[in-house]
Amino acid sequence: MVDAIHRLPFDAMGSRCEIRLAAADVDSAQRLMQRAVAEVRRIEHKYSRYRPDSIVSRINAAAGGRAVAIDHETAGLFSYANALFGASDGLFDITSGVLRRAWDFRQPRVPSAAVLAPLLALVGWRQVLFSKGEAYLSTAGMEIDFGGFGKEYAADRAATLLADAGVRHGYVNLGGDMRFIGPRMDGRPWQIGIQDPRDAQSVLATIPISEGALATSGDYERFFELDGQRYCHILDPRDGMPVRYWRSVSVLAPVAIAAGSCSTIAMLKQRDGLDFLNTSDMAYLAVDDEGQMLYRDLT
């Protein structure tokens, strides 16, 4: 059997994205893929901190002043953020995005403690009040940012839309955060390469995947090196400094939002990340600071 796989590349959420799926004909495939892209863009527009009209921007603008009405979907994301805060012992904190003001990863410069201190004072998930109907940031200057799991959430939503429309073979890939709808048409799994975190042209391993999701967090996408030390964009909310222990962590899970959250928490936990991965009941492939590859049940 020859795979009749249709492909649609597009840009969203600051990433190169792609949808692949099997459909009866080109027109059907295009119609389905465009619906999935529209869902990704809906989520991007609704939750982007770059858009002044997004719900995230409205909540941030009202920090320290008033509560903002939220819908059921947004309340669900707040609840998920709360669960991640607990599961990570406070390390996955969606209020920590303010720390990016101190860091410019295009410039090899480490901010001083005096620069970080006023920003660290604005980090604190426990200062966020939310219910099914509204959200409130209790301190002026605070921000929330769903970017830590936004792409994964969008990948899951787009894949669910396609599956509900009858798609049985394909996947959604949003900048490396992937949700699989089913195997290739002949039943073979998709072969997905895991990038070498120190060589963009090489892969560490190729993993066969038919269903579920794959997400990777690493220190190689946004970083600079100074005096022999790598400083990456994943910041510890306790001190505002980049994490150091893992070069990359890839996780396989039933859904993309779980895979991405698990890989990010492992990065944030640094040396303790391995214990977290081993108790997560998820398959993973991780590369530590010495280049050693650790994995569990990836095939």
Long-range contacts (C-beta under 8 A, 24 or more apart in sequence): 1-185, 1-186, 2-185, 3-169, 3-184, 3-185, 3-186, 4-185, 5-169, 5-170, 5-184, 5-185, 6-30, 6-33, 8-33, 8-34, 8-37, 10-37, 12-37, 12-40, 12-41, 12-44, 12-154, 12-174, 13-40, 13-44, 13-48, 13-150, 13-151, 13-154, 13-174, 13-175, 14-175, 15-151, 15-174, 15-175, 15-176, 16-175, 17-172, 17-173, 17-174, 17-175, 18-172, 18-173, 19-158, 19-162, 19-170, 19-171, 19-172, 19-173, 20-170, 20-171, 20-173, 21-162, 21-167, 21-169, 21-170, 21-171, 21-181, 22-167, 22-168, 22-169, 22-170, 22-184, 22-185, 23-167, 32-162, 32-165, 32-167, 35-161, 35-162, 35-165, 36-158, 36-159, 36-161, 36-162, 36-172, 37-158, 39-154, 39-157, 39-158, 39-161, 40-154, 40-155, 40-157, 40-158, 40-174, 43-150, 43-153, 43-154, 43-157, 44-150, 44-154, 46-73, 46-74, 47-74, 47-77, 47-146, 47-150, 49-97, 49-143, 49-145, 49-147, 56-144, 56-145, 56-146, 59-135, 59-136, 59-137, 59-144, 60-137, 60-142, 60-143, 60-144, 62-136, 62-137, 63-137, 63-138, 63-139, 63-140, 63-141, 63-142, 63-143, 64-137, 64-138, 64-139, 64-140, 64-141, 64-142, 65-140, 66-136, 67-129, 67-134, 67-135, 67-136, 68-134, 68-135, 68-136, 69-133, 69-134, 70-130, 70-133, 70-134, 70-135, 72-132, 74-135, 75-130, 75-131, 75-132, 75-133, 75-135, 77-146, 77-153, 78-128, 78-130, 78-135, 80-149, 80-257, 81-125, 81-144, 81-146, 81-149, 82-125, 82-130, 84-148, 84-149, 84-261, 84-265, 85-125, 87-261, 87-265, 88-265, 88-268, 88-269, 89-269, 90-125, 90-237, 90-238, 91-236, 91-237, 91-238, 91-265, 91-268, 91-269, 92-148, 92-261, 92-264, 92-265, 92-268, 93-123, 93-124, 93-125, 93-237, 94-125, 94-144, 94-145, 94-146, 94-148, 95-122, 95-123, 95-124, 95-125, 95-127, 95-128, 95-137, 95-142, 95-143, 95-144, 95-145, 95-237, 96-123, 96-235, 96-237, 97-143, 97-144, 97-145, 97-147, 98-122, 98-123, 98-141, 98-142, 98-143, 99-123, 99-235, 99-237, 99-240, 100-233, 100-235, 102-240, 103-231, 103-233, 103-235, 103-242, 105-222, 105-223, 105-224, 105-231, 105-232, 105-233, 106-224, 107-224, 108-224, 108-225, 108-226, 108-231, 109-226, 110-226, 110-231, 111-240, 116-239, 116-240, 116-241, 119-240, 120-237, 120-238, 120-239, 120-240, 123-237, 123-240, 148-260, 148-261, 148-264, 149-257, 149-260, 149-261, 149-264, 151-175, 151-177, 151-256, 151-260, 152-177, 152-213, 152-215, 152-255, 152-256, 152-257, 152-259, 152-260, 152-261, 153-256, 153-257, 155-179, 155-213, 155-256, 156-213, 156-255, 156-256, 156-257, 159-256, 176-215, 176-216, 177-213, 177-214, 177-215, 177-216, 177-256, 177-259, 177-260, 178-209, 178-213, 178-214, 178-215, 178-256, 179-212, 179-213, 179-255, 179-256, 180-209, 180-210, 180-211, 180-212, 180-213, 180-214, 181-211, 182-210, 182-211, 183-210, 183-211, 194-248, 194-250, 194-285, 195-220, 195-248, 197-247, 197-248, 197-287, 198-247, 198-291, 204-285, 204-287, 204-293, 205-285, 205-293, 205-295, 205-298, 207-252, 207-285, 207-298, 207-299, 208-299, 209-252, 212-252, 212-253, 212-254, 212-255, 212-259, 213-252, 213-253, 213-254, 213-255, 213-256, 213-258, 213-259, 214-250, 214-251, 214-252, 214-256, 214-259, 215-250, 215-251, 215-253, 215-256, 215-259, 215-260, 215-262, 215-263, 216-248, 216-249, 216-250, 216-251, 216-263, 217-246, 217-248, 217-249, 217-260, 217-263, 217-264, 217-266, 217-267, 218-246, 218-247, 218-248, 218-249, 218-267, 219-243, 219-244, 219-246, 219-247, 219-248, 219-267, 220-247, 220-248, 234-264, 234-267, 234-268, 236-268, 236-270, 243-267, 243-268, 243-270, 244-270, 244-289, 245-270, 245-271, 245-273, 245-288, 245-289, 246-270, 246-273, 246-286, 246-287, 246-288, 246-289, 247-287, 247-288, 247-289, 247-291, 248-286, 248-287, 249-273, 249-277, 249-284, 249-285, 249-286, 249-287, 250-284, 250-285, 250-286, 251-277, 251-280, 251-282, 251-283, 251-284, 252-282, 252-283, 252-284, 252-298, 253-282, 258-282
